[in-house]
Amino acid sequence: MIPYDPYYVDLTCTFSDLLHEVGFEHCSGHIMANNPIWRKSLKEWKAQIQYWVDNQVPELGRFSTVLFDAAPIFGDYSLFQQMHDWAFTIINRHHEVSRLMHDEEASHRVPTGFMGRFITEKEGEHKGEFELKRSGLIFIVEGIRILALRHNVREVSTLKRIRSLVKTKCIHPDDGEYFEAAYLFLQDLALRAQTEKFLAGKTIDTFINPKSLSQ
């Protein structure tokens, strides 16, 4: 074990637990900061990315979404930039990664059915509700991410990606405005749901009852 590894083990476990406490539930697939797979040297990262793509690992789509949403927050930023440059070099040689990411996101369910009616949970704690994150926000976030990667846009926030795609004429300005408004609207609903549940002393999540929405 490298000398400073225990520090990062403690830091990432604490960080993941605090996120869980404020409403970001622990990921069942362990795509979290406390997973040692995300703690590597630059050399290890380059080898890991190459391995993921060359071997088309089942989790490639999921791993790619995390990798390309990463951003440096402290330390020698040039190390991160080298890793990011390497990742973009690899993905530009392997366009099938975009297809795998698309296939994974296409498996999510849009919560609308016949005549535009909402499809909600049929039983359990969230009966009559649907989740805004997995049933709404995810389609905008993931769709824009795939477009950004295809056009070598290196922004990591959804709104900045939309604006960059419009600026480079990859998407029409009217579509960009629509995507941005939809993203902000759904994000506002999700934050309101979390806030209301926190104030009521309930478990914080992004489930919402469509009956609580205006027409």
MDTraj code that builds the backbone (N, CA, C; nanometers):
import mdtraj as md
import numpy as np

residues = "MET ILE PRO TYR ASP PRO TYR TYR VAL ASP LEU THR CYS THR PHE SER ASP LEU LEU HIS GLU VAL GLY PHE GLU HIS CYS SER GLY HIS ILE MET ALA ASN ASN PRO ILE TRP ARG LYS SER LEU LYS GLU TRP LYS ALA GLN ILE GLN TYR TRP VAL ASP ASN GLN VAL PRO GLU LEU GLY ARG PHE SER THR VAL LEU PHE ASP ALA ALA PRO ILE PHE GLY ASP TYR SER LEU PHE GLN GLN MET HIS ASP TRP ALA PHE THR ILE ILE ASN ARG HIS HIS GLU VAL SER ARG LEU MET HIS ASP GLU GLU ALA SER HIS ARG VAL PRO THR GLY PHE MET GLY ARG PHE ILE THR GLU LYS GLU GLY GLU HIS LYS GLY GLU PHE GLU LEU LYS ARG SER GLY LEU ILE PHE ILE VAL GLU GLY ILE ARG ILE LEU ALA LEU ARG HIS ASN VAL ARG GLU VAL SER THR LEU LYS ARG ILE ARG SER LEU VAL LYS THR LYS CYS ILE HIS PRO ASP ASP GLY GLU TYR PHE GLU ALA ALA TYR LEU PHE LEU GLN ASP LEU ALA LEU ARG ALA GLN THR GLU LYS PHE LEU ALA GLY LYS THR ILE ASP THR PHE ILE ASN PRO LYS SER LEU SER GLN".split()
xyz = np.array([
    [0.0843, -0.1195, 0.0000],
    [0.0000, 0.0000, 0.0000],
    [0.0881, 0.1248, 0.0000],
    [0.0550, 0.2225, -0.0854],
    [0.1325, 0.3455, -0.0892],
    [0.1065, 0.4253, 0.0383],
    [0.2057, 0.5035, 0.0872],
    [0.1980, 0.5691, 0.2174],
    [0.0740, 0.6549, 0.2389],
    [0.0286, 0.7252, 0.1351],
    [-0.0825, 0.8182, 0.1535],
    [-0.2194, 0.7556, 0.1236],
    [-0.2235, 0.6264, 0.0912],
    [-0.3504, 0.5633, 0.0550],
    [-0.4532, 0.5669, 0.1683],
    [-0.4155, 0.5403, 0.2947],
    [-0.5151, 0.5436, 0.4022],
    [-0.5879, 0.6773, 0.4126],
    [-0.5161, 0.7861, 0.3828],
    [-0.5788, 0.9190, 0.3881],
    [-0.6949, 0.9267, 0.2890],
    [-0.6721, 0.8800, 0.1662],
    [-0.7753, 0.8874, 0.0633],
    [-0.8869, 0.7872, 0.0862],
    [-0.8552, 0.6743, 0.1488],
    [-0.9594, 0.5787, 0.1852],
    [-1.0568, 0.6448, 0.2821],
    [-1.0034, 0.7090, 0.3852],
    [-1.0870, 0.7755, 0.4854],
    [-1.1638, 0.8923, 0.4237],
    [-1.0960, 0.9726, 0.3416],
    [-1.1588, 1.0886, 0.2788],
    [-1.2765, 1.0476, 0.1907],
    [-1.2548, 0.9484, 0.1044],
    [-1.3598, 0.9104, 0.0098],
    [-1.4769, 0.8396, 0.0773],
    [-1.4480, 0.7617, 0.1827],
    [-1.5565, 0.6963, 0.2558],
    [-1.6432, 0.8005, 0.3269],
    [-1.5780, 0.8984, 0.3884],
    [-1.6509, 1.0049, 0.4572],
    [-1.7336, 1.0852, 0.3585],
    [-1.6728, 1.1175, 0.2432],
    [-1.7405, 1.1955, 0.1405],
    [-1.8650, 1.1218, 0.0889],
    [-1.8515, 0.9932, 0.0608],
    [-1.9642, 0.9136, 0.0113],
    [-2.0759, 0.9048, 0.1146],
    [-2.0389, 0.8894, 0.2411],
    [-2.1388, 0.8799, 0.3482],
    [-2.2136, 1.0121, 0.3654],
    [-2.1425, 1.1241, 0.3539],
    [-2.2076, 1.2546, 0.3670],
    [-2.3026, 1.2807, 0.2508],
    [-2.2638, 1.2391, 0.1298],
    [-2.3534, 1.2530, 0.0150],
    [-2.4816, 1.1720, 0.0378],
    [-2.4640, 1.0515, 0.0912],
    [-2.5794, 0.9660, 0.1203],
    [-2.6713, 1.0348, 0.2212],
    [-2.6114, 1.0991, 0.3196],
    [-2.6877, 1.1640, 0.4264],
    [-2.7744, 1.2781, 0.3733],
    [-2.7260, 1.3480, 0.2707],
    [-2.8022, 1.4624, 0.2186],
    [-2.8884, 1.4266, 0.0973],
    [-2.8991, 1.2983, 0.0651],
    [-2.9938, 1.2591, -0.0378],
    [-2.9389, 1.1891, -0.1599],
    [-2.8061, 1.1816, -0.1737],
    [-2.7467, 1.1087, -0.2864],
    [-2.7157, 0.9670, -0.2390],
    [-2.8083, 0.8757, -0.2636],
    [-2.7974, 0.7410, -0.2088],
    [-2.6718, 0.6688, -0.2579],
    [-2.6215, 0.5784, -0.1740],
    [-2.5076, 0.4959, -0.2144],
    [-2.5425, 0.4200, -0.3416],
    [-2.4507, 0.4187, -0.4355],
    [-2.4725, 0.3544, -0.5650],
    [-2.4653, 0.2030, -0.5502],
    [-2.5677, 0.1325, -0.5982],
    [-2.5697, -0.0135, -0.5882],
    [-2.4590, -0.0764, -0.6726],
    [-2.4119, -0.0039, -0.7743],
    [-2.3035, -0.0535, -0.8589],
    [-2.1666, -0.0091, -0.8109],
    [-2.1619, 0.0555, -0.6940],
    [-2.0373, 0.1007, -0.6304],
    [-1.9599, 0.2020, -0.7171],
    [-2.0339, 0.2820, -0.7947],
    [-1.9692, 0.3896, -0.8696],
    [-1.9640, 0.5100, -0.7774],
    [-1.8737, 0.5040, -0.6807],
    [-1.8611, 0.6076, -0.5786],
    [-1.7134, 0.6350, -0.5508],
    [-1.6880, 0.7471, -0.4871],
    [-1.5509, 0.7879, -0.4592],
    [-1.4771, 0.6873, -0.3722],
    [-1.5502, 0.6143, -0.2879],
    [-1.4820, 0.5211, -0.1971],
    [-1.4425, 0.3896, -0.2641],
    [-1.4756, 0.3725, -0.3907],
    [-1.4339, 0.2530, -0.4651],
    [-1.2884, 0.2724, -0.5100],
    [-1.1978, 0.1832, -0.4700],
    [-1.0554, 0.2002, -0.5027],
    [-1.0251, 0.2040, -0.6523],
    [-1.1198, 0.1627, -0.7359],
    [-1.0952, 0.1646, -0.8798],
    [-1.0750, 0.3074, -0.9309],
    [-1.1266, 0.4053, -0.8551],
    [-1.1134, 0.5457, -0.8972],
    [-0.9934, 0.6136, -0.8331],
    [-0.9080, 0.5388, -0.7672],
    [-0.7925, 0.5961, -0.6981],
    [-0.6654, 0.5380, -0.7587],
    [-0.6064, 0.6107, -0.8553],
    [-0.4912, 0.5571, -0.9286],
    [-0.3892, 0.6657, -0.9593],
    [-0.2685, 0.6210, -0.9927],
    [-0.1650, 0.7114, -1.0436],
    [-0.1941, 0.7377, -1.1914],
    [-0.1249, 0.8362, -1.2506],
    [-0.1443, 0.8674, -1.3918],
    [-0.1152, 0.7459, -1.4801],
    [-0.0057, 0.6770, -1.4507],
    [0.0314, 0.5586, -1.5290],
    [-0.0765, 0.4515, -1.5189],
    [-0.1286, 0.4306, -1.3992],
    [-0.2326, 0.3301, -1.3786],
    [-0.3613, 0.3695, -1.4506],
    [-0.3925, 0.4991, -1.4495],
    [-0.5132, 0.5462, -1.5167],
    [-0.5065, 0.5208, -1.6668],
    [-0.3933, 0.5494, -1.7275],
    [-0.3789, 0.5276, -1.8713],
    [-0.3970, 0.3799, -1.9059],
    [-0.3379, 0.2941, -1.8247],
    [-0.3502, 0.1504, -1.8479],
    [-0.4942, 0.1048, -1.8270],
    [-0.5613, 0.1621, -1.7261],
    [-0.6996, 0.1239, -1.6962],
    [-0.7941, 0.1619, -1.8100],
    [-0.7804, 0.2837, -1.8599],
    [-0.8658, 0.3301, -1.9698],
    [-0.8446, 0.2439, -2.0940],
    [-0.7192, 0.2162, -2.1237],
    [-0.6869, 0.1324, -2.2392],
    [-0.7501, -0.0059, -2.2230],
    [-0.7427, -0.0614, -2.1037],
    [-0.7982, -0.1945, -2.0769],
    [-0.9504, -0.1942, -2.0933],
    [-1.0169, -0.0934, -2.0351],
    [-1.1623, -0.0855, -2.0450],
    [-1.2083, -0.0884, -2.1897],
    [-1.1431, -0.0063, -2.2732],
    [-1.1859, 0.0066, -2.4126],
    [-1.1467, -0.1153, -2.4955],
    [-1.0231, -0.1600, -2.4824],
    [-0.9766, -0.2737, -2.5618],
    [-1.0566, -0.4004, -2.5332],
    [-1.0975, -0.4171, -2.4089],
    [-1.1675, -0.5391, -2.3703],
    [-1.3201, -0.5233, -2.3674],
    [-1.3675, -0.4024, -2.3988],
    [-1.5118, -0.3781, -2.4035],
    [-1.5808, -0.4344, -2.2788],
    [-1.5297, -0.3980, -2.1620],
    [-1.5843, -0.4503, -2.0365],
    [-1.7323, -0.4134, -2.0252],
    [-1.8125, -0.4987, -1.9602],
    [-1.9574, -0.4736, -1.9507],
    [-1.9919, -0.3371, -1.8918],
    [-1.9061, -0.2873, -1.8036],
    [-1.9338, -0.1601, -1.7362],
    [-1.8775, -0.0403, -1.8123],
    [-1.8313, -0.0608, -1.9356],
    [-1.7624, 0.0457, -2.0092],
    [-1.8465, 0.1725, -2.0214],
    [-1.9732, 0.1570, -2.0548],
    [-2.0591, 0.2740, -2.0685],
    [-2.0709, 0.3510, -1.9395],
    [-2.0917, 0.2790, -1.8294],
    [-2.1058, 0.3428, -1.6989],
    [-1.9753, 0.4075, -1.6543],
    [-1.8637, 0.3359, -1.6715],
    [-1.7339, 0.3912, -1.6331],
    [-1.7010, 0.5164, -1.7141],
    [-1.7369, 0.5147, -1.8428],
    [-1.7063, 0.6284, -1.9296],
    [-1.7806, 0.7545, -1.8855],
    [-1.9052, 0.7370, -1.8410],
    [-1.9813, 0.8546, -1.7986],
    [-1.9161, 0.9215, -1.6779],
    [-1.8644, 0.8396, -1.5864],
    [-1.7973, 0.8950, -1.4682],
    [-1.6650, 0.9604, -1.5080],
    [-1.5889, 0.8913, -1.5897],
    [-1.4572, 0.9397, -1.6306],
    [-1.4650, 1.0754, -1.6992],
    [-1.5608, 1.0920, -1.7905],
    [-1.5674, 1.2153, -1.8674],
    [-1.6448, 1.3268, -1.7975],
    [-1.6944, 1.2982, -1.6768],
    [-1.7547, 1.4040, -1.5951],
    [-1.6582, 1.4511, -1.4864],
    [-1.5390, 1.3942, -1.4839],
    [-1.4413, 1.4268, -1.3795],
    [-1.3804, 1.5650, -1.4030],
    [-1.3380, 1.6271, -1.2937],
    [-1.2709, 1.7577, -1.3010],
    [-1.1751, 1.7691, -1.1829],
    [-1.0597, 1.8330, -1.2020],
    [-0.9636, 1.8472, -1.0917],
    [-1.0097, 1.9547, -0.9933],
    [-0.9837, 1.9326, -0.8647],
    [-1.0226, 2.0322, -0.7640],
    [-0.9051, 2.0761, -0.6770],
    [-0.7948, 2.0002, -0.6800],
    [-0.6801, 2.0382, -0.5970],
    [-0.5572, 1.9617, -0.6439],
    [-0.4407, 2.0236, -0.6295],
    [-0.3160, 1.9550, -0.6629],
    [-0.2608, 1.9955, -0.7978],
    [-0.1834, 1.9065, -0.8573],
    [-0.1198, 1.9315, -0.9856],
    [-0.2192, 1.9013, -1.0981],
    [-0.2821, 2.0068, -1.1500],
    [-0.3859, 1.9892, -1.2516],
    [-0.3317, 1.9264, -1.3798],
    [-0.2025, 1.9400, -1.4042],
    [-0.1456, 1.8858, -1.5280],
    [-0.1563, 1.7331, -1.5314],
    [-0.1548, 1.6691, -1.4152],
    [-0.1693, 1.5232, -1.4094],
    [-0.3078, 1.4828, -1.4593],
    [-0.4085, 1.5567, -1.4122],
    [-0.5441, 1.5279, -1.4578],
    [-0.5572, 1.5540, -1.6070],
    [-0.4984, 1.6642, -1.6541],
    [-0.5097, 1.6991, -1.7954],
    [-0.4485, 1.5913, -1.8844],
    [-0.3374, 1.5348, -1.8407],
    [-0.2751, 1.4265, -1.9176],
    [-0.3657, 1.3040, -1.9233],
    [-0.4281, 1.2733, -1.8115],
    [-0.5205, 1.1601, -1.8077],
    [-0.6408, 1.1855, -1.8980],
    [-0.6944, 1.3076, -1.8921],
    [-0.8123, 1.3436, -1.9709],
    [-0.7801, 1.3428, -2.1202],
    [-0.6638, 1.3971, -2.1554],
    [-0.6212, 1.3968, -2.2963],
    [-0.6105, 1.2534, -2.3477],
    [-0.5562, 1.1658, -2.2647],
    [-0.5415, 1.0255, -2.3023],
    [-0.6791, 0.9624, -2.3234],
    [-0.7718, 0.9920, -2.2341],
    [-0.9059, 0.9351, -2.2441],
    [-0.9747, 0.9792, -2.3734],
    [-0.9631, 1.1072, -2.4081],
    [-1.0244, 1.1571, -2.5310],
    [-0.9558, 1.0976, -2.6542],
    [-0.8259, 1.0778, -2.6464],
    [-0.7540, 1.0153, -2.7579],
    [-0.8063, 0.8746, -2.7828],
    [-0.8256, 0.8003, -2.6742],
    [-0.8739, 0.6629, -2.6856],
    [-1.0168, 0.6582, -2.7402],
    [-1.1047, 0.7438, -2.6859],
    [-1.2451, 0.7376, -2.7269],
    [-1.2635, 0.7839, -2.8710],
    [-1.1760, 0.8733, -2.9171],
    [-1.1846, 0.9181, -3.0558],
    [-1.1422, 0.8099, -3.1551],
    [-1.0711, 0.7100, -3.1040],
    [-1.0323, 0.5966, -3.1883],
    [-1.1363, 0.4849, -3.1827],
    [-1.2217, 0.4906, -3.0827],
    [-1.3185, 0.3824, -3.0609],
    [-1.4595, 0.4411, -3.0494],
    [-1.5217, 0.4660, -3.1616],
    [-1.6549, 0.5255, -3.1613],
    [-1.7615, 0.4315, -3.1068],
    [-1.7265, 0.3029, -3.0939],
    [-1.8245, 0.2097, -3.0399],
    [-1.8559, 0.2402, -2.8936],
    [-1.7677, 0.3168, -2.8270],
    [-1.7934, 0.3549, -2.6881],
    [-1.9208, 0.4391, -2.6811],
    [-1.9386, 0.5284, -2.7770],
    [-2.0597, 0.6111, -2.7808],
    [-2.1836, 0.5240, -2.7961],
    [-2.1738, 0.4197, -2.8792],
    [-2.2865, 0.3296, -2.8982],
    [-2.3195, 0.2545, -2.7695],
    [-2.2159, 0.2102, -2.6995],
    [-2.2374, 0.1387, -2.5737],
    [-2.3010, 0.2302, -2.4694],
    [-2.2572, 0.3548, -2.4651],
    [-2.3150, 0.4507, -2.3710],
    [-2.4612, 0.4753, -2.4065],
    [-2.4891, 0.4871, -2.5366],
    [-2.6268, 0.5087, -2.5808],
    [-2.7146, 0.3894, -2.5439],
    [-2.6655, 0.2693, -2.5673],
    [-2.7435, 0.1488, -2.5379],
    [-2.7753, 0.1387, -2.3895],
    [-2.6787, 0.1756, -2.3055],
    [-2.7012, 0.1674, -2.1610],
    [-2.8062, 0.2679, -2.1168],
    [-2.7995, 0.3897, -2.1682],
    [-2.8952, 0.4924, -2.1277],
    [-3.0334, 0.4649, -2.1854],
    [-3.0394, 0.3972, -2.3019],
    [-3.1685, 0.3671, -2.3637],
    [-3.2483, 0.2659, -2.2824],
    [-3.1816, 0.2002, -2.1878],
    [-3.2507, 0.1013, -2.1050],
    [-3.3360, 0.1670, -1.9964],
    [-3.3157, 0.2962, -1.9723],
    [-3.3948, 0.3661, -1.8702],
    [-3.5358, 0.3926, -1.9220],
    [-3.6316, 0.3943, -1.8323],
    [-3.7719, 0.4058, -1.8697],
    [-3.8204, 0.5507, -1.8617],
    [-3.8854, 0.5955, -1.9682],
    [-3.9512, 0.7263, -1.9659],
    [-4.0855, 0.7070, -1.8947],
    [-4.1156, 0.7866, -1.7905],
    [-4.2348, 0.7602, -1.7081],
    [-4.3653, 0.8147, -1.7660],
    [-4.3851, 0.7987, -1.8962],
    [-4.5119, 0.8394, -1.9552],
    [-4.5668, 0.7262, -2.0404],
    [-4.6991, 0.7147, -2.0412],
    [-4.7627, 0.6085, -2.1167],
    [-4.8700, 0.6622, -2.2080],
    [-4.9811, 0.5886, -2.2185],
    [-5.0913, 0.6227, -2.3074],
    [-5.1470, 0.7609, -2.2746],
    [-5.1671, 0.8431, -2.3797],
    [-5.2223, 0.9775, -2.3662],
    [-5.1372, 1.0658, -2.2750],
    [-5.0077, 1.0349, -2.2653],
    [-4.9183, 1.1191, -2.1863],
    [-4.9325, 1.1039, -2.0364],
    [-4.9995, 0.9995, -1.9918],
    [-5.0160, 0.9792, -1.8479],
    [-4.8855, 0.9318, -1.7855],
    [-4.8629, 0.9731, -1.6614],
    [-4.7412, 0.9336, -1.5915],
    [-4.7490, 0.7876, -1.5479],
    [-4.6384, 0.7164, -1.5638],
    [-4.6262, 0.5799, -1.5132],
    [-4.5554, 0.5885, -1.3784],
    [-4.6215, 0.5472, -1.2735],
    [-4.5672, 0.5596, -1.1385],
    [-4.5435, 0.4228, -1.0760],
    [-4.4779, 0.4245, -0.9598],
    [-4.4545, 0.3000, -0.8865],
    [-4.5887, 0.2404, -0.8443],
    [-4.6022, 0.1089, -0.8578],
    [-4.7296, 0.0432, -0.8300],
    [-4.7444, -0.0019, -0.6846],
    [-4.6330, -0.0112, -0.6141],
    [-4.6396, -0.0586, -0.4755],
    [-4.5190, -0.0071, -0.3991],
    [-4.5179, -0.0346, -0.2714],
    [-4.4037, 0.0029, -0.1884],
    [-4.4094, 0.1456, -0.1376],
    [-4.2972, 0.1867, -0.0823],
    [-4.2875, 0.3185, -0.0184],
    [-4.3218, 0.4330, -0.1132],
    [-4.2896, 0.4159, -0.2417],
    [-4.3087, 0.5245, -0.3380],
    [-4.4255, 0.4991, -0.4331],
    [-4.5258, 0.4269, -0.3881],
    [-4.6440, 0.4002, -0.4687],
    [-4.7074, 0.5317, -0.5141],
    [-4.7371, 0.5414, -0.6429],
    [-4.7986, 0.6618, -0.6960],
    [-4.6989, 0.7714, -0.7295],
    [-4.5676, 0.7413, -0.7177],
    [-4.4635, 0.8407, -0.7462],
    [-4.3698, 0.7903, -0.8562],
    [-4.2911, 0.8810, -0.9103],
    [-4.1814, 0.8415, -0.9996],
    [-4.0591, 0.9229, -0.9621],
    [-3.9435, 0.8733, -1.0008],
    [-3.8175, 0.9375, -0.9607],
    [-3.7687, 1.0333, -1.0688],
    [-3.7499, 1.1585, -1.0325],
    [-3.7116, 1.2615, -1.1287],
    [-3.5723, 1.2411, -1.1864],
    [-3.4829, 1.1875, -1.1048],
    [-3.3444, 1.1708, -1.1503],
    [-3.3350, 1.0637, -1.2579],
    [-3.3835, 0.9428, -1.2275],
    [-3.3703, 0.8310, -1.3216],
    [-3.4757, 0.8330, -1.4322],
    [-3.5817, 0.9084, -1.4133],
    [-3.6892, 0.9091, -1.5123],
    [-3.7035, 1.0410, -1.5869],
    [-3.6117, 1.1338, -1.5621],
    [-3.6211, 1.2621, -1.6295],
    [-3.4863, 1.3253, -1.6574],
    [-3.4191, 1.3651, -1.5518],
    [-3.2902, 1.4327, -1.5667],
    [-3.1875, 1.3491, -1.6416],
    [-3.1899, 1.2180, -1.6194],
    [-3.0877, 1.1312, -1.6769],
    [-3.0862, 1.1364, -1.8294],
    [-3.2035, 1.1537, -1.8918],
    [-3.2093, 1.1546, -2.0375],
    [-3.1406, 1.2767, -2.0973],
    [-3.1542, 1.3894, -2.0303],
    [-3.0877, 1.5111, -2.0777],
    [-2.9383, 1.5036, -2.0494],
    [-2.9031, 1.4689, -1.9278],
    [-2.7628, 1.4637, -1.8873],
    [-2.6839, 1.3653, -1.9735],
    [-2.7361, 1.2439, -1.9893],
    [-2.6632, 1.1412, -2.0628],
    [-2.6623, 1.1689, -2.2131],
    [-2.7749, 1.2157, -2.2661],
    [-2.7804, 1.2450, -2.4087],
    [-2.6836, 1.3553, -2.4478],
    [-2.6788, 1.4594, -2.3678],
    [-2.5877, 1.5708, -2.3945],
    [-2.4429, 1.5271, -2.3772],
    [-2.4167, 1.4398, -2.2794],
    [-2.2804, 1.3909, -2.2600],
    [-2.2313, 1.3150, -2.3836],
    [-2.3157, 1.2284, -2.4374],
    [-2.2766, 1.1505, -2.5548],
    [-2.2485, 1.2427, -2.6735],
    [-2.3348, 1.3422, -2.6948],
    [-2.3118, 1.4386, -2.8031],
    [-2.1809, 1.5140, -2.7817],
    [-2.1548, 1.5532, -2.6577],
    [-2.0327, 1.6283, -2.6267],
    [-1.9084, 1.5450, -2.6574],
    [-1.9104, 1.4178, -2.6187],
    [-1.7954, 1.3315, -2.6440],
    [-1.7755, 1.3088, -2.7935],
    [-1.8845, 1.2944, -2.8660],
    [-1.8750, 1.2728, -3.0104],
    [-1.8137, 1.3934, -3.0820],
    [-1.8336, 1.5135, -3.0241],
    [-1.7850, 1.6355, -3.0880],
    [-1.6670, 1.6977, -3.0128],
    [-1.6042, 1.6167, -2.9263],
    [-1.4829, 1.6579, -2.8552],
    [-1.5029, 1.7836, -2.7700],
    [-1.6217, 1.7979, -2.7145],
    [-1.6499, 1.9077, -2.6214],
    [-1.6064, 1.8620, -2.4826],
    [-1.5187, 1.9374, -2.4199],
    [-1.4590, 1.8905, -2.2945],
    [-1.5173, 1.9531, -2.1682],
    [-1.6238, 2.0259, -2.1806],
    [-1.6919, 2.0773, -2.0623],
    [-1.7482, 1.9584, -1.9834],
    [-1.7648, 1.9760, -1.8524],
    [-1.8139, 1.8644, -1.7716],
    [-1.9525, 1.8889, -1.7128],
    [-2.0021, 2.0106, -1.7176],
    [-2.1380, 2.0359, -1.6686],
    [-2.2348, 2.0295, -1.7860],
    [-2.3563, 1.9866, -1.7595],
    [-2.4559, 1.9710, -1.8654],
    [-2.4864, 2.1034, -1.9346],
    [-2.5051, 2.2101, -1.8568],
    [-2.5387, 2.3395, -1.9160],
    [-2.4257, 2.3923, -2.0050],
    [-2.3012, 2.3772, -1.9598],
    [-2.1878, 2.4233, -2.0403],
    [-2.1724, 2.3390, -2.1656],
    [-2.2034, 2.2109, -2.1550],
    [-2.1973, 2.1247, -2.2727],
    [-2.3018, 2.1682, -2.3763],
    [-2.4223, 2.1964, -2.3300],
    [-2.5274, 2.2410, -2.4212],
    [-2.4845, 2.3681, -2.4934],
    [-2.4321, 2.4648, -2.4170],
    [-2.3922, 2.5929, -2.4760],
    [-2.2762, 2.5762, -2.5734],
    [-2.1830, 2.4863, -2.5412],
    [-2.0701, 2.4614, -2.6321],
    [-2.1174, 2.3934, -2.7606],
    [-2.2122, 2.3020, -2.7484],
    [-2.2657, 2.2336, -2.8655],
    [-2.3416, 2.3297, -2.9571],
    [-2.4088, 2.4265, -2.8956],
    [-2.4774, 2.5298, -2.9748],
    [-2.3744, 2.6197, -3.0427],
    [-2.2737, 2.6613, -2.9665],
    [-2.1708, 2.7515, -3.0183],
    [-2.0958, 2.6913, -3.1363],
    [-2.0702, 2.5604, -3.1297],
    [-1.9979, 2.4925, -3.2379],
    [-2.0928, 2.4402, -3.3460],
    [-2.2228, 2.4767, -3.3355],
    [-2.3254, 2.4425, -3.4342],
    [-2.3494, 2.2921, -3.4468],
    [-2.3244, 2.2216, -3.3362],
    [-2.3535, 2.0780, -3.3349],
    [-2.5025, 2.0541, -3.3092],
    [-2.5659, 2.1465, -3.2406],
    [-2.7112, 2.1410, -3.2238],
    [-2.7674, 2.2800, -3.2523],
    [-2.8931, 2.2852, -3.2927],
    [-2.9580, 2.4116, -3.3278],
    [-2.9803, 2.4951, -3.2010],
    [-2.9674, 2.6274, -3.2088],
    [-2.9889, 2.7130, -3.0912],
    [-3.1249, 2.6925, -3.0254],
    [-3.2292, 2.6689, -3.1063],
    [-3.3622, 2.6466, -3.0489],
    [-3.3647, 2.5177, -2.9658],
    [-3.2976, 2.4132, -3.0160],
    [-3.2900, 2.2877, -2.9406],
    [-3.2101, 2.3081, -2.8124],
    [-3.1000, 2.3841, -2.8235],
    [-3.0185, 2.4107, -2.7060],
    [-3.0978, 2.4835, -2.5984],
    [-3.1780, 2.5792, -2.6391],
    [-3.2607, 2.6543, -2.5441],
    [-3.3647, 2.5634, -2.4782],
    [-3.4214, 2.4742, -2.5590],
    [-3.5216, 2.3812, -2.5078],
    [-3.4595, 2.2831, -2.4086],
    [-3.3432, 2.2256, -2.4446],
    [-3.2756, 2.1307, -2.3553],
    [-3.2376, 2.1969, -2.2234],
    [-3.1876, 2.3208, -2.2329],
    [-3.1446, 2.3920, -2.1127],
    [-3.2630, 2.4206, -2.0204],
    [-3.3751, 2.4647, -2.0793],
    [-3.4937, 2.4951, -1.9986],
    [-3.5483, 2.3688, -1.9324],
    [-3.5503, 2.2592, -2.0074],
    [-3.6002, 2.1328, -1.9525],
    [-3.5125, 2.0849, -1.8374],
    [-3.3810, 2.0961, -1.8565],
    [-3.2867, 2.0533, -1.7523],
    [-3.3061, 2.1355, -1.6243],
    [-3.3144, 2.2666, -1.6378],
    [-3.3294, 2.3537, -1.5214],
    [-3.4635, 2.3295, -1.4513],
    [-3.5674, 2.3056, -1.5298],
    [-3.6999, 2.2809, -1.4721],
    [-3.7004, 2.1519, -1.3911],
    [-3.6484, 2.0438, -1.4491],
    [-3.6452, 1.9160, -1.3782],
    [-3.5539, 1.9216, -1.2562],
    [-3.4417, 1.9929, -1.2693],
    [-3.3499, 2.0077, -1.1566],
    [-3.4174, 2.0836, -1.0424],
    [-3.4949, 2.1866, -1.0763],
    [-3.5667, 2.2635, -0.9749],
    [-3.6681, 2.1755, -0.9028],
    [-3.7412, 2.0929, -0.9778],
    [-3.8379, 2.0025, -0.9159],
    [-3.7688, 1.9038, -0.8219],
    [-3.6542, 1.8520, -0.8652],
    [-3.5807, 1.7552, -0.7835],
    [-3.5328, 1.8187, -0.6532],
    [-3.4792, 1.9392, -0.6621],
    [-3.4300, 2.0090, -0.5423],
    [-3.5441, 2.0432, -0.4478],
    [-3.6587, 2.0825, -0.5042],
    [-3.7754, 2.1121, -0.4204],
    [-3.8222, 1.9874, -0.3460],
    [-3.8226, 1.8738, -0.4182],
    [-3.8654, 1.7480, -0.3562],
    [-3.7729, 1.7105, -0.2409],
    [-3.6422, 1.7263, -0.2625],
    [-3.5459, 1.6941, -0.1582],
    [-3.5605, 1.7874, -0.0383],
    [-3.5787, 1.9161, -0.0648],
    [-3.5919, 2.0147, 0.0428],
    [-3.7163, 1.9884, 0.1270],
    [-3.8288, 1.9631, 0.0596],
    [-3.9538, 1.9383, 0.1314],
    [-3.9435, 1.8142, 0.2201],
    [-3.8763, 1.7111, 0.1707],
    [-3.8631, 1.5881, 0.2498],
    [-3.7679, 1.6079, 0.3679],
    [-3.6652, 1.6877, 0.3457],
    [-3.5726, 1.7177, 0.4556],
    [-3.6460, 1.7927, 0.5665],
    [-3.7231, 1.8941, 0.5296],
    [-3.7953, 1.9743, 0.6287],
    [-3.9019, 1.8933, 0.7013],
    [-3.9528, 1.7904, 0.6339],
    [-4.0553, 1.7056, 0.6950],
    [-3.9946, 1.5898, 0.7737],
    [-3.8604, 1.5818, 0.7741],
    [-3.7937, 1.4753, 0.8473],
    [-3.8014, 1.3400, 0.7787],
    [-3.8271, 1.3413, 0.6483],
    [-3.8377, 1.2172, 0.5723],
    [-3.7044, 1.1829, 0.5052],
    [-3.6961, 1.0616, 0.4506],
    [-3.5776, 1.0219, 0.3742],
    [-3.5659, 1.1107, 0.2513],
    [-3.4471, 1.1662, 0.2296],
    [-3.4275, 1.2593, 0.1187],
    [-3.4052, 1.1825, -0.0114],
    [-3.4908, 1.2060, -0.1097],
    [-3.4746, 1.1448, -0.2415],
    [-3.5407, 1.2349, -0.3456],
    [-3.5441, 1.1904, -0.4701],
    [-3.6028, 1.2732, -0.5760],
    [-3.7310, 1.2115, -0.6322],
    [-3.7983, 1.1307, -0.5516],
    [-3.9302, 1.0801, -0.5917],
    [-4.0343, 1.1913, -0.5772],
    [-4.1290, 1.1943, -0.6691],
    [-4.2298, 1.2990, -0.6644],
    [-4.3646, 1.2414, -0.7094],
    [-4.4708, 1.2908, -0.6483],
    [-4.6058, 1.2502, -0.6881],
    [-4.6544, 1.3461, -0.7958],
    [-4.6844, 1.2951, -0.9172],
    [-4.7254, 1.3857, -1.0258],
    [-4.8508, 1.4654, -0.9938],
    [-4.9303, 1.4191, -0.8979],
    [-5.0515, 1.4929, -0.8598],
    [-5.0159, 1.6256, -0.7921],
    [-4.8907, 1.6359, -0.7459],
    [-4.8498, 1.7597, -0.6798],
    [-4.8079, 1.8663, -0.7806],
    [-4.8018, 1.8294, -0.9082],
    [-4.7585, 1.9218, -1.0129],
    [-4.8773, 1.9980, -1.0711],
    [-4.8503, 2.1175, -1.1199],
    [-4.9534, 2.1940, -1.1879],
    [-4.9774, 2.1334, -1.3268],
    [-5.0856, 2.1745, -1.3912],
    [-5.1169, 2.1239, -1.5247],
    [-5.0060, 2.1557, -1.6227],
])
top = md.Topology()
chain = top.add_chain()
for i, resn in enumerate(residues, 1):
    res = top.add_residue(resn, chain, resSeq=i)
    for name in ("N", "CA", "C"):
        top.add_atom(name, md.element.get_by_symbol(name[0]), res)
traj = md.Trajectory(xyz[None], top)
